[in-house]
Amino acid sequence: MFRRLAPSAAALLVLALCPVVVTGAQSPTGATTAFTGATLIDGTDRAPIANATLLVRDGRVVAAGPSARVTIPANAARVSLAGKVIMPGIINSHGHANSAADLATYAAYGVTTLYSLGGEPADVFAAREAQRAAQRAGTPLSTLAARVFVAGPVMTPTTPDEARTQVAGVAAQQVDIAKIRVDDNLGLGPKMTPAVYRAVITEAHARGLRLAAHMYYFADAVDLLNSGADFMAHSVRDVPVNAAFATALREKNVCYSPTLMREVSTFVYESIPSFFSDSLFLAHANKAWMATLQQPARMDAMRTNAGAQQYKKQLPVAMRNLKALSDAGVRIAMGTDTGPMGRFQGYFELMELEMMVEAGMTPRAVLAAATRDAARCMRIDAELGTLEPGKWADFVVLHANPLENMANVRKQHSVWIGGKRVGKPYA
């Protein structure tokens, strides 16, 4: 996992005296780049900073604050971002990487970190190991793709003994979190029993693993929470949640990932969706998926599919539950469940942010859920989630402010991971 940098005494003094900008401990020989002139949303509780400078050395933030208060070394490269907005890279707490190539797709849309919750092939594990090697060496990533964390096989035991065996298997793969599904697919299949998932949770905790739970029904969510599940990987979609559930989530410090776009994906292809003509979407979208989803027979089938129509009906319930839990102080971690066919990686995360605002969250709360709070929920906040000294310089440059209109997250100028640029800017 990530290591926390120990700031020098001088850096701590600057923190105490000047909370807006910190010059921090600096590597004496690393390459330095100053990103100047932009409005900076640093991901903390501070207000956006106009005409800011973000100073990056060896892939990490050295300073972030008003340009008048950041000293740029004489040998630093400069990147003018006048008129642009910088925000932390987007963190998806629930997606899926079907191949290492998917990590580049996520990154191209500004999703700089992915928690892949199950089913990763060997090349994704290999990508994670390469990233960890760079981390140990204290160097930026050699390949500009989303940072990835993995869950391994989604466990499907039917007995407590099988539960313990399967947990041992994923633990042996050194996964970052374990994952189960507690869902009957709207009554179409069996659902993991409480005795079995409690055995999974107990064994996972005994092996030092956190447990992410896929669920649909409120009753299951309550029992999973009471049984020790560490992360709610979807919305409650059948009935409204209550205050007791919100209180329990807060007290147990369990985060909630809404995955609203997962529901949208079940019915949006009844016709050709408007985003199929968005130039940003088209820049990196899976063209084979697009061709399949536009087949008339497939669209007709979706219009008459009982499951799709049920998910469409329950989406407003999920949205109201998100607002209720957010208003109650539950920590929200943006997630999408992207990865399966039709759930377009990277772009759906941008739409998820817009849907979270539509559900009633403030733009500031939504950006926090996709950056700082997602990092806290996934326990990677020592290195990611905000643009503060010592953390990795993963950020997105936008043409307009998402705090004014969340749709502005689609107006992307460029994406940077570890201070290095991903791809080319969009027009």
Summary of the structure (lengths in Angstrom):
residues: 427
radius of gyration: 21.4
end to end distance: 36.7
largest distance: 66.3
contacts: 1504
relative contact order: 0.16
helix: 40%
strand: 19%
